[in-house]
Amino acid sequence: MKNVPIGQILLENGYITKQHLEEALVKQKDSGKKLGDMLLELGFVSETQLAQALSQRLKVPFIDLTTTKIEGEAVKKIPEAVAKKNTVIAFKINNGRLYVATNDPVNFYIFEELKIQTGMEIHAMLATKSSILEAIGKVYSANQVSNVMNDIDKEYDADEALMAEDDGSEERIDNAPVVKLVNTIIESAYRDGASDIHIEPFKDRTRIRYRIDGECVEKMAVKPAVHNSIITRIKILGGMNIAEKRIPLDGRSSAVIDGVNQDLRISTIPTVFGEKCVIRLLATGDEKARKITDLGMTDYNYEMFKQIIRCPNGVMLVTGPTGSGKSTTLYATLGELSKPNVNIVTAEDPVEKKIDGVNQCQMNEKAGMTFAAALRSILRQDPDIVMVGEIRDGETADIAIRAAITGHLVLSTLHTNDAASTILRLVDMGVAPYMVASSLVGVIAQRLVKLLCPECREKITLTDPADLKLVGKDTPVDIYQHHIGGCRACHNTGYKGRTAIHEIIVSTNDIKELIAKNATAEEIGIQARKNGTRLLRDNVTEMVLDGRTTMDELVKATYTV
């Protein structure tokens, strides 16, 4: 089997076609890379498929680390530095043998070295490189958290009374345990895929929670005596005033985690037991701006979206509550519109993701750089497309509408509950209905919906008449729900990942007439549905019936009385 080419095995298993193999062989000659790596680079096979084929060829068992329980005792046998250097992780001890996952099972030097270091027989198993690196990041950071927590306890047990008196004075700030703790909190949040870190003081503890897939998950609790030192350390990172504790403060920082530049937005607010701090982990320029279709937009909605962005001038609004992915949608839209012959200027607060080829301006209210002021200046910069982070007041709305009328395409966000009520919100802000009618080209309302974990979801039959009415069915229907307690793959939540659902109104002539006549949101909504708009409810109902999400998510995202 060892002499059978890897391409042959992939072909026999149906992972690639003959054309794929021939194309990869031609390109491999020029590059000098291994055939497997070439196929991976071209996107013809997945990492898992390649690893399974290698497993067949080398007669080394394949292991999927994402679903395997990794034993803490086994992990401790190999130091983190050695694991990272050799891309290996120990996951089990059985009968005096140490089971190790590797992506290079023929490198016997590594296993000899590990045998000497651990004093145990090494049993190698094949895993994908990305799953090993992910496991190293998660497992060692979990151990690091417990080690740091122990250090913190030792540090503060001895002089808790003194800590309370000196209120986190500067001599204490650079205490290694606190610095380590803050770094560890940020790193483990990034590896867990968190969007925010909440550090909350209470009478008997400071609670640290991560927001993962839209849900707050408690990760650790520390002694209240440590709280001031943690906050002061974070303030130093964010360039904030450490002496000011009576008013809310904002700061920014960045950290390099696993080789990725991660931008952090820091916010503190005084509470009864001390300052509460929230750290937002911003998507960075290191990650490519994703396409709009990657964000969950259906093919049907994408066709309507294309109608809107084809317009050379007008206002396109993305609406929804805080944290519903509006900025991500705008960035994806800019990615589609950005071309060498187009001048795009943005006014944002803050600039969350840096996009190549787009001129992005950071707002600074203290210096007088408000959205309205920036927008006036941007219009003198000969733009084709203008993106305003958020329309917060009547003045900004008015300038944005006038910019659209004078031949610019303006993209922005607004906080409303559905697409139809967005139009009334602009009128409420003081923009004349005829101006809204003549400038608006489309509105996209969106929400984020959690996806079921495919590993542990459970099938149920929906029989409750009220629930059946919600999904538009008269007879019982089979759907899926999340498994309570979840599994290892989904952090024991039952859900894994989120996707966006959209409701798109294209501003056709009949919609424009209704807006000019000052029609209600309901009348606009009825006409939009006649024109083909699918409601948020329709999108999420489809996902429930397809087994991708749950009734709980349908109710949370779209329920109205």
LUMDOZA-211082 format. One record per residue (C-alpha): residue in three letters; z, x, y. Coordinates in steps of 0.02 Angstrom, whole numbers, padded with zeros to 5 digits, always signed. Each point is the difference from the previous one (the first is absolute). Layout:
BEGIN
ALAZXY...
end
This chain:
BEGIN
MET+00000+00000+00000LYS+00040+00145+00118ASN-00183+00052-00004VAL-00064-00174+00048PRO-00046+00002+00185ILE+00110-00107+00112GLY-00155-00090+00065GLN-00043-00055-00178ILE+00173-00077-00026LEU-00008-00092+00167LEU-00173-00064-00048GLU+00057-00059-00173ASN+00149-00092+00075GLY-00115-00090+00121TYR+00083+00075+00155ILE-00166+00071+00066THR-00186-00028-00025LYS-00133+00130-00046GLN-00063-00002+00181HIS+00177+00038+00062LEU+00014+00147-00122GLU-00170+00072+00048GLU+00036-00014+00187ALA+00170+00084-00022LEU-00074+00142-00105VAL-00132+00037+00134LYS+00132+00005+00138GLN+00121+00100-00110LYS-00126+00144-00016ASP-00001+00025+00189SER+00188-00020+00026GLY+00070+00098-00146LYS+00135-00134-00027LYS+00056-00071-00167LEU-00103-00150-00056GLY+00153-00113-00002ASP+00043+00046+00180MET-00180-00031+00052LEU-00002-00175-00079LEU+00166-00038+00086GLU-00065+00060+00169LEU-00156-00108-00016GLY+00108-00151-00040PHE-00080-00031-00171VAL+00166+00006-00094SER+00181-00032+00047GLU+00135+00132-00019THR+00077-00100-00144GLN-00166-00014-00094LEU-00029+00187+00015ALA+00177+00038-00059GLN-00020-00117-00150ALA-00164+00085-00049LEU+00082+00173+00016SER+00143-00065-00107GLN-00126-00046-00137ARG-00089+00167+00014LEU+00155+00111+00001LYS+00099-00108-00123VAL+00144-00006+00127PRO+00082-00172+00020PHE-00030-00088+00167ILE+00147-00074+00098ASP-00003-00123+00145LEU+00142+00057+00113THR-00009-00157+00108THR+00070-00106-00143THR+00107+00133-00087LYS+00188+00010+00027ILE+00041+00175+00063GLU+00172+00062-00057GLY+00105+00083+00135GLU+00074+00126-00124ALA-00175+00060-00049VAL-00056+00017+00181LYS+00148+00114+00041LYS-00058+00126-00131ILE-00147+00055+00111PRO+00035+00049+00182GLU-00102-00095+00132ALA-00089+00158+00061VAL-00059+00042-00177ALA-00056-00180-00031LYS-00103-00003+00162LYS-00074+00173-00027ASN-00061-00039-00177THR-00030-00189+00020VAL+00117-00045-00144ILE+00145-00121-00020ALA+00124-00017-00142PHE+00029-00183-00046LYS+00094-00005-00167ILE+00115+00100-00115ASN-00007-00039-00186ASN+00073+00103-00144GLY+00018+00155+00108ARG-00182-00011+00059LEU-00047-00020+00182TYR-00148-00117+00028VAL-00105+00059+00148ALA-00148-00085+00086THR-00138+00117+00060ASN-00180-00014+00058ASP-00044+00169-00079PRO+00061-00004-00183VAL-00095+00159-00049ASN+00094+00111+00123PHE+00122+00072-00128TYR+00074+00125+00124ILE+00085-00143+00094PHE+00080-00067-00160GLU+00061+00171-00053GLU+00079+00021+00172LEU+00082-00172-00011LYS+00063+00039-00176ILE+00087+00157+00065GLN+00071-00092+00153THR+00066-00153-00093GLY+00041+00077-00170MET-00085-00150-00083GLU-00158-00032-00100ILE-00135-00071+00115HIS-00106-00149-00054ALA-00147-00019+00121MET-00084-00166+00036LEU-00150-00032+00112ALA+00014-00102+00161THR-00105-00018+00158LYS+00035+00123+00140SER+00033-00138+00128SER+00127-00089-00112ILE+00093+00166-00030LEU+00007+00038+00187GLU+00057-00178+00038ALA+00136+00012-00133ILE+00057+00170+00067GLY+00012-00073+00176LYS+00098-00153-00055VAL+00116+00072-00132TYR+00051+00160+00088SER+00024-00092+00166ALA+00115-00126-00090ASN+00102+00148-00067GLN-00003+00079+00173VAL+00068-00161+00077SER+00149+00000-00120ASN+00031+00186+00032VAL-00007-00024+00188MET+00115-00152-00012ASN+00126+00107-00096ASP-00010+00135+00134ILE+00025-00131+00137ASP+00153-00071-00090LYS+00078+00173-00019GLU-00038+00042+00182TYR+00076-00158+00071ASP+00144-00029-00122ALA+00094+00151+00068ASP-00001-00050+00183GLU-00042-00185+00012ALA+00136-00027+00131LEU-00067+00141+00107MET-00176-00073-00015ALA+00057-00167+00068GLU+00079+00086+00150ASP-00140+00119+00048ASP-00132-00137-00018GLY-00139+00109-00069SER+00014+00139+00128GLU-00136+00130+00012GLU+00086+00133-00105ARG-00015-00119-00147ILE-00182-00045+00027ASP-00077+00149-00088ASN+00113-00021-00152ALA-00119+00040-00143PRO+00048-00155-00104VAL-00048-00121+00142VAL-00165+00089+00035LYS-00037-00001-00187LEU+00048-00184-00015VAL-00116-00056+00142ASN-00145+00104-00071THR+00032-00071-00174ILE+00006-00180+00065ILE-00170+00021+00087GLU-00081+00090-00148SER+00059-00125-00132ALA-00053-00147+00111TYR-00176+00075+00013ARG-00010+00028-00189ASP+00059-00178-00034GLY-00140-00066+00112ALA+00121-00072+00129SER-00062-00058+00171ASP+00172+00004+00086ILE+00172+00078-00023HIS+00151-00101+00060ILE+00164+00093+00034GLU+00132-00133+00033PRO+00185+00028+00043PHE+00135-00118-00067LYS+00189+00009+00000ASP+00020+00083-00171ARG-00170+00083-00027THR-00169+00046+00072ARG-00138-00086-00097ILE-00171+00083-00021ARG-00143-00115-00048TYR-00189+00025-00021ARG-00130-00134+00031ILE-00118+00012-00149ASP-00144-00124-00013GLY+00080-00106+00135GLU+00172-00014-00085CYS+00158+00094+00052VAL+00071+00097-00148GLU+00174+00079+00013LYS-00011+00182-00052MET+00168+00078+00043ALA+00162-00021+00097VAL+00098+00138+00087LYS+00173+00009+00077PRO+00015-00072+00177ALA+00067+00169+00060VAL-00172+00078-00031HIS-00094-00130+00102ASN+00008+00082+00171SER-00060+00167-00068ILE-00149-00082-00087ILE-00051-00094+00158THR+00021+00155+00109ARG-00107+00102-00120ILE-00137-00133+00004LYS+00010-00007+00192ILE-00024+00189+00009LEU-00154-00018-00113GLY-00069-00137+00113GLY+00034+00093+00164MET+00123-00137+00056ASN+00156+00009+00108ILE+00144+00031-00122ALA+00133-00041+00131GLU-00068-00175+00037LYS+00071-00128-00123ARG+00010-00158+00105ILE-00184-00046+00013PRO-00149-00010-00120LEU-00101+00161-00012ASP-00172+00045-00069GLY-00067+00166-00064ARG-00138+00078-00103SER-00002+00140-00127SER-00104+00065-00144ALA+00036+00080-00168VAL-00106+00086-00131ILE+00034-00082-00169ASP-00093+00056-00157GLY-00130+00084+00111VAL-00034-00158+00104ASN+00039-00013+00186GLN+00108-00157+00018ASP+00028-00074+00173LEU+00168-00085+00030ARG+00043-00129+00133ILE+00188-00009+00031SER+00096-00143+00080THR+00188-00018+00026ILE+00102-00148+00061PRO+00189-00012+00031THR+00095-00115-00121VAL+00184-00042-00024PHE+00035+00146-00118GLY-00119+00129+00076GLU-00185+00027+00026LYS-00123-00079-00122CYS-00155+00107-00025VAL-00171-00047-00068ILE-00130+00132-00043ARG-00178-00064-00019LEU-00112+00109-00110LEU-00169-00011+00084ALA-00164+00017-00092THR-00067+00167+00058GLY-00170+00074+00039ASP+00013+00097-00163GLU-00039-00162-00090LYS-00176-00063+00030ALA-00013-00167+00090ARG-00031-00124-00139LYS-00148-00117-00004ILE+00031-00183+00038THR-00051-00051-00178ASP+00133+00118-00072LEU+00134-00098+00094GLY-00024-00160-00101MET-00135-00091+00100THR-00102-00110-00117ASP-00191+00012-00003TYR-00009-00175+00077ASN+00113+00048+00146TYR-00087+00168+00020GLU-00165-00089+00036MET+00086-00099+00139PHE+00083+00160+00064LYS-00171+00086+00010GLN-00065-00144+00108ILE+00140+00036+00125ILE-00018+00191+00011ARG-00190-00013+00019CYS+00029-00075+00174PRO-00035+00129+00136ASN+00130-00077+00116GLY+00146-00121-00008VAL+00182-00002-00057MET+00053+00014-00183LEU+00184-00033-00033VAL+00104+00041-00154THR+00157-00106-00009GLY+00156-00016-00105PRO+00187+00039+00002THR+00073+00176+00018GLY-00036+00108-00153SER-00148-00102-00063GLY-00122+00147+00007LYS-00091-00047+00162SER-00014+00182+00060THR-00067+00056-00169THR-00135-00134+00010LEU-00046+00055+00177TYR-00011+00182-00055ALA-00111-00049-00147THR-00110-00098+00122LEU-00012+00151+00116GLY-00047+00104-00152GLU-00147-00118-00033LEU-00053-00002+00184SER+00021+00186+00038LYS-00172+00082+00014PRO-00060+00155+00096ASN-00093-00110+00127VAL+00148-00114+00039ASN+00142+00038+00122ILE+00165-00074-00063VAL+00160+00009+00105THR+00169-00069-00056ALA+00163-00039+00090GLU+00143+00003-00126ASP+00190+00001-00004PRO+00024+00104-00104VAL-00158+00085-00066GLU+00038-00025-00185LYS-00151+00082-00080LYS-00116+00129+00077ILE-00182-00043-00032ASP-00138+00129+00014GLY-00129-00043+00134VAL+00110-00128+00090ASN+00084+00032+00170GLN+00179-00060-00022CYS+00122-00022+00147GLN+00189-00007-00021MET+00089-00126+00113ASN+00146+00062+00106GLU+00084-00140+00098LYS+00122+00117+00089ALA-00146+00096+00075GLY-00089-00162+00044MET-00127+00011-00143THR+00012-00183-00053PHE-00131-00094-00102ALA-00065-00085+00159ALA-00010+00164+00099ALA-00080+00093-00146LEU-00126-00139-00028ARG-00057+00004+00182SER-00029+00189-00012ILE-00083-00010-00171LEU-00132-00118+00071ARG-00050+00140+00121GLN-00023+00117-00150ASP-00168-00077-00051PRO+00063-00070-00167ASP-00102-00102-00126ILE+00152-00055-00099VAL+00178-00015+00063MET+00151-00021-00114VAL+00163-00063+00078GLY+00151+00022-00115GLU+00076-00167+00048ILE-00025-00136+00131ARG+00178-00022+00062ASP-00021-00091+00166GLY-00119-00105+00105GLU-00059+00148+00103THR-00057+00100-00154ALA-00080-00157-00074ASP-00094-00034+00162ILE-00069+00178+00014ALA-00049+00001-00186ILE-00094-00165+00019ARG-00088+00062+00159ALA-00048+00163-00090ALA-00080-00105-00138ILE-00096-00105+00126THR-00067+00158+00084GLY-00080+00062-00161HIS+00133+00091-00102LEU+00062-00036-00176VAL+00190-00013+00012LEU+00111+00007-00155SER+00184-00044+00010THR+00151-00080-00086LEU+00109-00149+00042HIS+00156-00076-00079THR-00044-00176-00060ASN+00021-00095-00163ASP-00181-00047-00037ALA-00174+00028+00068ALA-00019-00166+00093SER+00164+00014+00098THR-00056+00172+00066ILE-00122-00087+00118LEU+00137-00109+00074ARG+00112+00153+00019LEU-00131+00082+00113VAL-00010-00159+00105ASP+00192-00003+00010MET-00006+00179+00066GLY-00099-00065+00149VAL-00179+00037-00051ALA-00116-00144+00048PRO-00066-00096-00154TYR-00184+00024+00055MET+00031+00191+00008VAL+00074-00001-00177ALA-00147-00105-00062SER-00133+00115+00074SER+00081+00164-00057LEU+00082-00029-00170VAL-00111+00050-00148GLY+00125-00019-00141VAL+00181-00006-00058ILE+00070+00075-00160ALA+00173-00061-00051GLN+00082+00100-00138ARG+00155+00020-00108LEU+00053+00125-00132VAL+00033-00065-00175LYS+00089+00096-00138LEU-00097+00029-00160LEU+00075-00027-00173CYS+00037+00154-00104PRO-00133-00005-00138GLU+00119+00086-00122CYS+00139-00131-00001ARG-00066-00165+00072GLU+00042-00156-00102LYS-00110-00152-00036ILE+00073-00172+00041THR-00068-00178+00008LEU+00010-00085+00170THR+00055-00182-00024ASP+00096-00046+00160PRO-00107-00130+00094ALA+00046+00077+00171ASP-00055+00174-00058LEU-00159-00069-00079LYS-00041-00086+00166LEU+00020+00169+00089VAL-00133+00079-00113GLY-00111-00155+00006LYS+00017-00048-00184ASP+00042-00168-00083THR+00036+00063-00177PRO+00116+00141-00062VAL-00077+00173+00020ASP+00044+00175-00067ILE+00049+00129+00131TYR+00102+00161+00002GLN+00170+00038+00076HIS+00091+00165+00028HIS+00118+00063-00134ILE+00179-00002+00068GLY+00066+00177-00010GLY-00180+00066-00004CYS-00044+00163-00087ARG-00006+00185+00040ALA-00178-00010+00067CYS+00050-00122+00139HIS+00173+00068+00052ASN+00077-00147-00097THR-00064-00128+00126GLY-00136-00087-00102TYR-00128+00034+00137LYS-00114+00149+00028GLY-00098+00022+00162ARG-00058-00125+00131THR-00165-00070+00058ALA-00056-00093+00155ILE-00057-00182+00005HIS-00110-00057+00144GLU-00050-00157+00095ILE-00154+00029+00107ILE-00067-00112+00138VAL-00172+00047+00067SER-00021-00066+00177THR-00156-00108-00023ASN-00070-00114+00136ASP+00097-00153-00061ILE+00164+00101+00001LYS-00040+00063+00176GLU-00025-00181+00060LEU+00169-00051-00072ILE+00087+00149+00084ALA-00080-00041+00170LYS+00058-00182-00019ASN+00180+00061-00029ALA+00005-00067-00180THR+00157+00013-00107ALA+00022+00135-00134GLU-00017-00138-00131GLU-00171-00056+00066ILE-00061+00181+00007GLY+00066+00028-00178ILE-00092-00154-00068GLN-00164+00056+00078ALA+00024+00179-00064ARG+00024-00064-00178LYS-00161-00101+00016ASN-00084+00164+00051GLY+00063+00086-00158THR+00168+00077+00050ARG+00113+00024-00151LEU+00184-00019+00043LEU+00134+00128-00044ARG+00064-00130-00125ASP-00172-00007-00087ASN-00004+00191-00018VAL+00174+00016-00071THR-00022-00152-00115GLU-00151+00087-00077MET+00108+00155-00029VAL+00139-00104-00083LEU-00126-00082-00119ASP-00075+00172-00039GLY+00174+00066-00049ARG+00006+00129+00141THR+00150-00072+00094THR+00136-00134-00015MET+00042-00172+00068ASP+00146+00081+00096GLU-00126+00106+00096LEU-00111-00152+00033VAL+00147-00094+00075LYS+00062+00151+00099ALA-00171+00039+00075THR-00069-00174+00037TYR+00129-00139-00018THR+00015-00121+00146VAL+00096-00163+00014
end
